[in-house]
């Protein structure tokens, strides 16, 4: 006895299956072609761009503070010049025992309680990889005493630079003025220039030092260094 339902031959089923397979295959092929095209574009067309980005992430320039210009009288005698200076910096992320390091430096530098607290606060607010100036204008004996202990003080760095020297002493101090590290307000007022927060760099605070500060600052140098993704210096290049 025949039912009223239409029958579907195996040939029709096979043709329908083949069409679906073709459509799915075409879609997969199209997606694959798009992905291949995108990868080719990234590998070829954007290769130079990403190489430059990788280089900028890997290589950085570290500023070297310039020597400040001299102030001379009308006879060419210096009223303000520079002399060799010894200082101590700390790179916070390299310090293994911050409390112990501060205690040791407090002893070596003969800091009072207020100076020790100020040092601790300064290190607390500092970026981990950026050097923080701890002391400047050290005499050779104190500088040497810290230098020989560096193996026991990870993160502490001794530096030789230049500080301001006034041959005439305080007799014309009100005219010459003085220099000092830039304050946060001064740093922000100059669009947060990196040079202003570089350890060892000073700006004019009063007198002629301030009036002619832009002329006296000089031009900074730089060293090319390899850094990690978070800015930590690995080595000089």
N, C-alpha and C positions, 0 to 999 in steps of 0.2 A: 504494500500500500504506500502510495507516494504522499509525502507531507506537503503542505502549502508553502514552506520556506524555500527561498531560492538557494541554490548551491553555488559555492565559489570554487572554481577549479584551482588546482595546484599551480598552474601557469600564471593565473592572475595574482595569486599570493606571492609567487616568486618575483614577478615584475614589480609589485608594490614594495617588497623588501629591498629589491635592487635600487629602486628610486630613493628610498629612505637612506640606504647606505651611501649612495652617491651624494645626496644632500649633506649628510653628516660629515662625510669625508671632505667635501668641498669647504664646509665651514671650518673644519679642523685645519685644512691646508691653508685657508685664508688667515686664520689666527696665527698659525706657524710662520707664514710669510711676513705678517706684520711684526711679530716678535723678532724674527731674523733681521728684518729691515731696521728695526729700532736698535738692536744690538750692534749692527754694522755701523749705524750712524753714530752711536755712542763711542764705538771703538775707533772710528776713523775721523769723523767730522769734529767730535768733541775731545779727541785725544789731547790736543795741545792745551785746551782749556783746563782739563783736569790735571794735566801735568803741572801747569802753573799753580793751580790751587794746592796740589800736594807739596810743591816746592815752597810755597808761602807758609804752609803749616809746619814744614820741617826746618826751614831756615829763617832766622830772624836777625835783626840788627840790634846790638846792645850799645846804648849811648855811652860815650866817654866824655865827662865834663871838660869844658875848655878851661884854659888858664885865663883868669880875669886880667883885663888890660890894666896897665899902670896909670897912675895919676902923677903928673910931673908939675913942678913949679916952673916959673918963667925961665929959670936957668938950667932946666933939664934935670934937676935933682928929684928923685922919687919921693912923693908924699904918701903913696900907697903902691905896694908891690906885692910879690908873692914869695913864699918860702916853702921849702919841702915840709910836707905834713904827713903824719902817720895817723891812721884811724883804724877803727875796728867795726866791721859790719857783721850782721847775722842773716843767714838765709833760713827762715823759720822751718821750712819743710824738711831740712836736713838735720835739725836738732833732734837728738834721741831723748834727752831728758831736759825739758825746758826749765823746770824749777832748779835743777842742779846746775845747769849752765848759767842761769841768772845769778845764783848764789856764788859761783866761782868767779864770774866777771865782777860782781859786786866787791869781792875781796881784792881781786887783781887791780881794779880801777879805783878802789877806795871810794865807792859810792855810798852816800848816806841812805837812810831808809826811804826818804822821799824820791830820790833818784832811782832807787831800785824799783819802787812801785811804778814810777813813770816808764821805766824800761819794760816792765811786765805788761803795762797797758799798751805800749807802742807795739810790742810783738803780738799781742792778742788781736789788734785791729789790722795787722799787716797781711798782705797776700802771701801765701805760702812760699812762692818761688822768688819773690822780689826781695833784694837785699835791703836790710834796715840798718841805718847808721846808728851805732851804739855810742861811740866816742870818737872825737876828733882832736887834733892838736896835741897828740901824745908825744912825750919825749921818747928818745930812743930806748932808754932802759925799760920803760913800761911796755913799749911796743914789743921789744925783744922778749920780755917776760911772758907776754901773751902768745907770741909766735911759737916759742918752744913748747907750749902746752896745747897747740892746735890738735895733735893726734888724740888728745883726751877731750876735745871740745868740738865734736862734729857740728857743722853748720856755722861755726865762727870763722870769719875770714879777715885777715889783716891786709890793709891796703896802704899803698904809698901814693900821695897826691900832693896838692898844694893848697895852702891856706893864705889868707890875707895878712900882710905885714905892713905896719905903719912906722917907718924909720924915725919920724919926729915925735913919736909917742902921743900922749893925750893933749899936747899943747894946742893943736889945731883940730882936735877931734870933732868939735862942734861944726867945723867947716867941711871936713872930709866925710864925716858920717861913718857908717859901718855896714857890714853885710851879714846876712843870716839865711838860714833855710827858709824857703817859701812856706807860708801858712796855707791852710786849706782855702781860705778866702782868696789869697793871691793866686793860687793854683787854678781855682775855678774861674777867676777873672781873666785868665789868659787861656781860656778854652782847654784847660786841663792838659797843657803841654807836658809830655813825658819828661823832658829835660828838668823841669822844676822839681820833680820828686826823685831825681837821680841822686843817690848818695854822694855827698861831697860837693854838690852844686849849691852855690850861694847867690843871692840877689841883693841889690842895694836896698838898704832899709831907711837911710837918712842921709842928709847932706849931699855932697857931690856924688857919692856912691849911688844914691837913688836918682838924682837928677840926670846923670849920664849912664844909667844902668844899661840901656839898650846898646850903647856903644862899647861899654866895658865888658859885657858878657862874653863876646867872642862867639865862635862857631864850634859846636860840639863835634867830636870825632865819633867813630863807630867801629865796632868789631862784629864780624859775621860769625854767628854761632848756630849750632844745631840745637833745636829745642824739641821737647815732647809736645803732645797735643794740648797740654794745659800750661805751656809756656816755660817749663823747667829747662834750664840750660844743661845740655849734655856734653858738648865740647866746642872748642873754637875751630873754625874752618879757615 
